[in-house]
Amino acid sequence: MKPLDKTLVRKLALVLLLKLAVLFLLWWGFVRVVQLHVDGDSVAAQFLQSPSLPAKGVTR
């Protein structure tokens, strides 16, 4: 491997690690604390309800 190739690999690895760190921090700050309680009855009610009507002016 040429020295230029090693530098490129090192830079790419650094960028990927920084991206992973940013994604982890975003998850830690915004998603981790969200707790949603789901039970079988609420899921069944959601699936068994009648479909909503399309908005006015929307054609299929």
N, C-alpha and C positions, 0 to 999 in steps of 0.2 A: 504494500500500500504506500502510495506517495504521501509525503507530509501534508500536502494540500487536502488529500482525501481524509486524513486523520483529523484535520482541523474541521472539515465540514461535518464529519460524523460527531465530533465533540459539540459543535454548535447546534446541530439538530437535536442531539440528546438533551442539551441544556434547554432548548426551546420546549421540547416535549415535557420535560420535568416542570418547567414553569407553568405550562398550560394545565398540567394535572394539579399542581398546587393551587392555581386560581380556581379551577373547577371544584376542588375539594373545599376551598374556603367559601365559595358561593353556596355550595350545598350545606356546609356547616352553619352558615349564617341565615339561610332562608328556608331550607327544606327540612332539616333535622328536627326542628321544634314542632313541626306540624304533626298533630296526632288526630287521626280520623277513626272513629269507631264505626264499624260496619257489622250489621247483623243480618241474618238470613231473611228476616221478614221485610226489612227495608229494601233489600236487593230484589226480592220477589215482587214487591209492590212497584218498584221502578220498572221492572221488565214487563209486568202485566198491565200497566196503564195503557190507555189508548193513545195512538200516535197524535201528536199535535198537528194542527192545521198549518199549512204553509202561509207565510206572510203575504199580504196583498201585493200584487205586482210581480210575484215570483212565479215563473212558469217552469214547467218540467219538460 
